[in-house]
Amino acid sequence: MEKSRTLLDPIQSFKPRIEKYNEYIKKHKSYFSDFVMWAYQNKKLVVDTKPIGIIPDNLIQEKTFIFIGKYIDLKDAKESPQLYFEILETFDRLYLYMSLSSQTYIS
């Protein structure tokens, strides 16, 4: 989360989305059970790779990067084209969540 010309207050922009994400994870953590997360603040790793969970308040600040997704070794993709489908499926799941969370209510 960093300021830019088009994002003047990243905390104000991202905090409501993070709150919706946290509520969703509390109710539906199993939907993302195969995902991991990690976080950097001021270019230092502050949350090492761990199973997906809620985003704590101490991470909701500027100069924080939070990764949520899967780690896929692209070397294996040459030998297993199925990994490309896994990558696309991961994007689909994240996109579906983000699409739903941008609506007024997410269950």
Stockholm file with secondary structure:
# STOCKHOLM 1.0

chainA/1-107         MEKSRTLLDPIQSFKPRIEKYNEYIKKHKSYFSDFVMWAYQNKKLVVDTKPIGIIPDNLIQEKTFIFIGKYIDLKDAKESPQLYFEILETFDRLYLYMSLSSQTYIS
#=GR chainA/1-107 SS CCCCSSCSCHHHHHHHHHHHHHHHHHHHGGGGTTCEEEEEETTEEEEEEEECCCCCGGGCSTTEEEEEECCCCGGGGGTCTHHHHHHHHHHHHHHHHHHHHTSSCCC
#=GC SS_cons         CCCCSSCSCHHHHHHHHHHHHHHHHHHHGGGGTTCEEEEEETTEEEEEEEECCCCCGGGCSTTEEEEEECCCCGGGGGTCTHHHHHHHHHHHHHHHHHHHHTSSCCC
//
